[in-house]
Amino acid sequence: MKNFIIDDATAEDVKEILLIDRACLDGFWSEISYLNELDNKNTDMIVIRSQGEVLGVGATWLYFDEAHIIMLAVKPEYQNQGLGSAIIWQMLRGAHQFGAEWVVLEVRASNTKAIDLYKKFDFVEVGRRKEYYSNNREDALVLWCKGVNTLKFAQKLAVKQRQIIAKLNDRGWHWLNTKDEKYH
Ligand SMILES: CC(C)(COP(=O)(O)OP(=O)(O)OC[C@H]1O[C@@H](n2cnc3c(N)ncnc32)[C@H](O)[C@@H]1OP(=O)(O)O)[C@@H](O)C(=O)NCCC(=O)NCCS
């Protein structure tokens, strides 16, 4: 079994995060943008670490009643093993702990893999932003997950975590901790 942890991203991670960003998101943010986001108290940026390597990253903006998933990516060679689900799970847990009522995100209309994955976390499509992505004028779907601050949601997250852990274990991964259960 290979171990991984989910942790807060740090400035030292940014070089590795940029490589993942270039490989998966066509350059979503610059180095300066990542560093600025790390300084933004409303941004929760997390990474998956394994043996000193960053395997995936996700960022959420947390404002008042809302959490907005801004970015999510897993290194291509580590995809389809459950790591993306672990990051989404942690972002939703963070949103629940923050007290957000809902989580919202935009995703490329062609990104069926990410859309299907979010739907497994009970996101539903609530809108479409025309030509939202400037590089190819692709539409964005707006996905939304509500009731995030409820006890029922926390219970659903607990069930979901067991399913994710089963998939991860199957692929040889041991999830050592969640972000709020720091591993020592
Ligand atoms: C989206 C992403 C983060 C998912 O990470 P991951 O580690 O592969 O995710 P997981 O392994 O937890 O789950 C992948 C799921 O997608 C499914 N899947 C794989 N290929 C698929 C496809 N072509 N179409 C639909 N679903 C697909 C898998 O079956 C799996 O579902 P399961 O858990 O029921 O088996 C990753 O693919 C990625 O970095 N993509 C590029 C960046 C991106 O699109 N980010 C999202 C922007 S909003």
The ligand as an SDF file (V2000), in Angstrom:
LIG
                    3D

 48 50  0  0  0  0  0  0  0  0999 V2000
  -11.4810   15.3930  -12.7940 C   0  0  0  0  0  0  0  0  0  0  0  0
  -10.2910   14.7320  -12.0700 C   0  0  0  0  0  0  0  0  0  0  0  0
   -9.7920   15.6650  -10.9800 C   0  0  0  0  0  0  0  0  0  0  0  0
  -10.7620   13.4380  -11.4370 C   0  0  0  0  0  0  0  0  0  0  0  0
   -9.6770   12.8760  -10.7260 O   0  0  0  0  0  0  0  0  0  0  0  0
   -9.5090   11.2790  -10.5910 P   0  0  0  0  0  0  0  0  0  0  0  0
   -8.4350   11.0530   -9.6070 O   0  0  0  0  0  0  0  0  0  0  0  0
   -9.3740   10.6640  -11.9160 O   0  0  0  0  0  0  0  0  0  0  0  0
  -10.9400   10.9140   -9.9660 O   0  0  0  0  0  0  0  0  0  0  0  0
  -11.4380    9.5290   -9.3530 P   0  0  0  0  0  0  0  0  0  0  0  0
  -10.4930    8.4420   -9.6760 O   0  0  0  0  0  0  0  0  0  0  0  0
  -11.7980    9.7650   -7.9430 O   0  0  0  0  0  0  0  0  0  0  0  0
  -12.8170    9.3190  -10.1380 O   0  0  0  0  0  0  0  0  0  0  0  0
  -12.8590    9.2720  -11.5210 C   0  0  0  0  0  0  0  0  0  0  0  0
  -14.2550    8.8710  -11.9410 C   0  0  0  0  0  0  0  0  0  0  0  0
  -14.4870    9.2450  -13.2800 O   0  0  0  0  0  0  0  0  0  0  0  0
  -14.9380    8.0910  -14.0150 C   0  0  0  0  0  0  0  0  0  0  0  0
  -14.4660    8.2760  -15.3740 N   0  0  0  0  0  0  0  0  0  0  0  0
  -13.2480    8.0340  -15.8590 C   0  0  0  0  0  0  0  0  0  0  0  0
  -13.1930    8.3750  -17.1650 N   0  0  0  0  0  0  0  0  0  0  0  0
  -14.4130    8.8570  -17.4790 C   0  0  0  0  0  0  0  0  0  0  0  0
  -14.9820    9.3630  -18.6760 C   0  0  0  0  0  0  0  0  0  0  0  0
  -14.2780    9.4490  -19.7930 N   0  0  0  0  0  0  0  0  0  0  0  0
  -16.2610    9.7880  -18.6570 N   0  0  0  0  0  0  0  0  0  0  0  0
  -17.0020    9.7040  -17.5190 C   0  0  0  0  0  0  0  0  0  0  0  0
  -16.4940    9.2270  -16.3460 N   0  0  0  0  0  0  0  0  0  0  0  0
  -15.2140    8.7990  -16.3340 C   0  0  0  0  0  0  0  0  0  0  0  0
  -14.3430    6.9230  -13.3010 C   0  0  0  0  0  0  0  0  0  0  0  0
  -15.0560    5.7780  -13.5610 O   0  0  0  0  0  0  0  0  0  0  0  0
  -14.4340    7.3780  -11.8490 C   0  0  0  0  0  0  0  0  0  0  0  0
  -15.7000    7.1260  -11.3090 O   0  0  0  0  0  0  0  0  0  0  0  0
  -15.8890    6.0070  -10.1390 P   0  0  0  0  0  0  0  0  0  0  0  0
  -15.3290    6.6130   -8.8820 O   0  0  0  0  0  0  0  0  0  0  0  0
  -17.3500    5.7890  -10.0370 O   0  0  0  0  0  0  0  0  0  0  0  0
  -15.1280    4.8000  -10.5740 O   0  0  0  0  0  0  0  0  0  0  0  0
   -9.1370   14.4170  -13.0560 C   0  0  0  0  0  0  0  0  0  0  0  0
   -9.6330   13.6300  -14.1140 O   0  0  0  0  0  0  0  0  0  0  0  0
   -8.4680   15.6400  -13.6390 C   0  0  0  0  0  0  0  0  0  0  0  0
   -7.5270   16.1920  -13.0740 O   0  0  0  0  0  0  0  0  0  0  0  0
   -8.9380   16.0700  -14.8160 N   0  0  0  0  0  0  0  0  0  0  0  0
   -8.3810   17.2260  -15.4960 C   0  0  0  0  0  0  0  0  0  0  0  0
   -8.7470   18.5090  -14.8060 C   0  0  0  0  0  0  0  0  0  0  0  0
  -10.2380   18.6620  -14.6280 C   0  0  0  0  0  0  0  0  0  0  0  0
  -11.0280   18.3160  -15.5000 O   0  0  0  0  0  0  0  0  0  0  0  0
  -10.6140   19.2210  -13.4630 N   0  0  0  0  0  0  0  0  0  0  0  0
  -12.0030   19.4840  -13.1460 C   0  0  0  0  0  0  0  0  0  0  0  0
  -12.3080   20.8890  -13.5240 C   0  0  0  0  0  0  0  0  0  0  0  0
  -13.8530   21.3850  -12.8310 S   0  0  0  0  0  0  0  0  0  0  0  0
  1  2  1  0
  2  3  1  0
  2  4  1  0
  2 36  1  0
  4  5  1  0
  5  6  1  0
  6  7  2  0
  6  8  1  0
  6  9  1  0
  9 10  1  0
 10 11  2  0
 10 12  1  0
 10 13  1  0
 13 14  1  0
 14 15  1  0
 15 16  1  0
 15 30  1  0
 16 17  1  0
 17 18  1  0
 17 28  1  0
 18 19  1  0
 18 27  1  0
 19 20  2  0
 20 21  1  0
 21 22  1  0
 21 27  2  0
 22 23  1  0
 22 24  2  0
 24 25  1  0
 25 26  2  0
 26 27  1  0
 28 29  1  0
 28 30  1  0
 30 31  1  0
 31 32  1  0
 32 33  2  0
 32 34  1  0
 32 35  1  0
 36 37  1  0
 36 38  1  0
 38 39  2  0
 38 40  1  0
 40 41  1  0
 41 42  1  0
 42 43  1  0
 43 44  2  0
 43 45  1  0
 45 46  1  0
 46 47  1  0
 47 48  1  0
M  END
$$$$
